[in-house]
Amino acid sequence: MVHSSQTVQGAVQVATYLDDTYLDQVETQVIAVGERGGAPWAAVEHCLFHPQGGGQPADRGWLDDVEVVPVRDRESGLVVAVEPDGGKLPPLTVGQEVRARIDVQARVTHAALHTAGHLVEAVGRRQGWELLSNNHFPGQARIEFQAPQEDARLADGEGREEVTAALRDAVAAAIADDLPVFARYEGEGRRLVHLDTLHCVPCGGTHVRSLGDLAEVVLPTLKVKKGCIRVSYSASHRSH
């Protein structure tokens, strides 16, 4: 399997969280330890933890039975586990065997929101809009666009609702078609996430297997302020 990895001092960290969204635990070993701001951290070989970034929250995780927070360490480039507020990371040594585990329900919630965000971006681009920013956090999810040329449909409430209805229809059609979602790596490990042939974007987030996994995708009427077109949305993972 092609995946992203990071090498530090001869040790390789595999971004396991990019290989399988639904994997909830893995046996691995510590490959590096250090400190950030006086607090200890540990990095494991098979990193199951998605750190906060790219508009997606960090996973909730554990090393053995100790809760940890994953962050990307700028100095080493590794995703490292640090102690949460009020918690304490136990002493760990390089080569020590540990079990990494995540809250898979939180993971699939984040993956559904992230994938739905790509879908909203895709249907927005088909309106001729350009992406400004995105946020895939629960309760805050939104995609913001700008229109390169003035879009008269956005000038009043009725027009904005009409455009939003078109976005909803396009989102529903893609979900009904159950388009596959997959990642491919190109030059120098650049990861591109595809919604079949509908959309392709560089991304380091987690995603569902196909758009049919999305449920309860809701788009309130879009808002426009100072040229920024904000499309808020919510989504969840379909129960199996």
N, C-alpha and C positions, 0 to 999 in steps of 0.2 A: 504494500500500500504506500503510495506517495503521501508524505506528510511534511509538515514544517518541523524543523529542529534547530536547536541552538547549541553551539559548542563553547565550553569555557574550561580552560585548564585541562584539556583533553577529555573532559566528560561531555556527553551528548544528552541534551534534554529533548524529548519527543513531545510535541504538542498533541497529546492524546485526545484532548477535548475537541480538536478539529477533526479527528478521524471518525469519531462516533458520538453523536449528540446524546445518545440514549445509554451509553455505558455509565454505570453508577459507581463501580469500584474497581480497583486494580491493585495487584501486589507489585511493589516497586522498591527502589532503594534510594537513599539520600545520596546526592552527587555533589552537593556543595552546601556550606553553611556560612553565615556571616551576620552582620548587624546593619540595621538602618536606623539612624537617629538613636542609637543606643539600645534598640530592641533587636532581639535575635530573629534570624530567618533561616529557613531550610528550603532547599530545592531538591525535587525528586526527579528521577530519570523519566518516568512516564507521567507527565503532568496532566492530571485529570481536570485541573481547575482552570476555568476561564477567568482571567483578570478583568476588572472593569476597563472598558475601552470601546471605541467605535460605536458609542451610543448604547452599549449593552452593560447591565450591571454585572458585578463579580458573582461567581458561584458561591454558594454556601458549602463549605467543605470541612473535612476532617482528615487528620493523619492519625491512624489508629483510632482512638476514641477522643482525641483532642480537637476541638473546633479551631479552624484556622481561616484566615482571610488571604486570598491570593492577590498579589500585586506584581507588576512588572518592575524589576529592579533595574534602574537606568544604567548603573555602573557595569553590571555583568550581562544585562540583556535577558536574564533568566526570569521566568515566572517563579516567584518565591512565596512560601507560606509564612505569614507572620501571625502573631497572636492578636486576637480581636480585643476590643476595648473590654477591660475587666477580666480578660483571660490570661493565660500564661503558656507559652510554648515550652514544652519540656526539653531538656538537653538532648540533642540529636547529633550523631556523628556520621561522617562520610562512610558509605558502605553499609550503613544500617538498613535492614529490611523493614519496610513499613507498608501499611495498607492505606491507600488513598481512597476517599469516598466523598460523594457529593449528594446534595439534596436534589434528587432527580426531578421531583415535581417542580421545584423552582427553576431548574435547568430547562425543562420543556416549556414552561411559561415564557422564559426569556427567549427561547428559540422560536416559539410561535410569534411573539411580538417582533422579533428581528426579521423573520421571513415575511411577515405581513407588511413590515415597513418597506422591504424591497419591492413587494407587489404594489404598494401604494406609489412608490417612486416610479415604477414601470408605467402604470396607467397615467400618472401625472405627466411623464415625459411624452406620452402619446398625445397629450393636449398641446404639445409644443413648449412646455415649461422646462426650465432648467433648475436643477437641484441647488439649494442653498445650504441646508443643514438637515440633520435628522436626530431623533431621540427615540430610543426603543425601550425606555424605562416604563415599568408598569405605572399606570395612572398619569403618565406624562407623554405617552407615545405620540409623535407627530413628525410629519415631513414638511419641510418648508421649501417653496419654490419661488422663482421669479419668472415673469413672462417677458421674453426678449422684446416683444412688441405688445402694444396695448391690447388687452383682451376685453372687448366691450361687454362680454357676458358677465364679467366680475363687477360691473359698476353698480348693480342693485341686488337686493335680496333675492328676487325671483330668479335672476340670472345665475347667482351663486348656487342656489338650490338646484337649478337645472344642471349645472356642471357637476355638482356633487352627485346627483343621481346618475350621471353618465359614468363617473368614477366607480360608484357602487356596483353598477351593472357590469363593468369591465372586471372588477375584482371578483364578483360572484361567478362570472363566466370562467375565469382562470381556475378558481377553486373547483367548480363543477367539472372541469376538464382534468382535474387532478394532475396538473403539470409536474413533472419531476423536478426536484431541487438537488443540485449536485455542485461539487467544487472541482476545479482543475487547477493545476499549478503550471505556470509558465516561467519564462526566464527569471533566473535568480530567486526562485521560490515564490514568485508573486502568485497569490491565491485569488482566483476568480470564482465567484459564486454565480451559478446560472439558475434561472427559473426557466428551464427548457430553452426555447429560442426566444422567449418573451423579453428577457432581461439578463444582463450580465454586468457584474460590478466587482471591483477589488474589495475583499472583505475578510476580516479575521474573526468573525462571529460564529455563533452556533445556529443551526437551522433545522427545520423539520425535513423529513424525507421527501415529501411531495406536498403540493398545495392542498390536496384533499385532507391533510392532517390539520388544517386550520378550521377553527370554529368560531362562531360569534364575532366575526369581523364586522365592526360597526364604524361608519364614518359619519360623524355629525356634519352639518352644513359647514363648508370651508369658510375661513375668514381671510380678509385682505386688509393689511395695514401697511402703509408707506411702501407699497409695491411688493410686499412679502405675502405670498399665498400660503396660508397655513392649513394643512390637512391633518387634523387630529384623527386618531383611530384607536380602537381597542381590538384585541384578539385573544383567543385561548387555543389550547391544543385539544383536538377532538379526542373524546374518550374512546377507548377500544374495549 
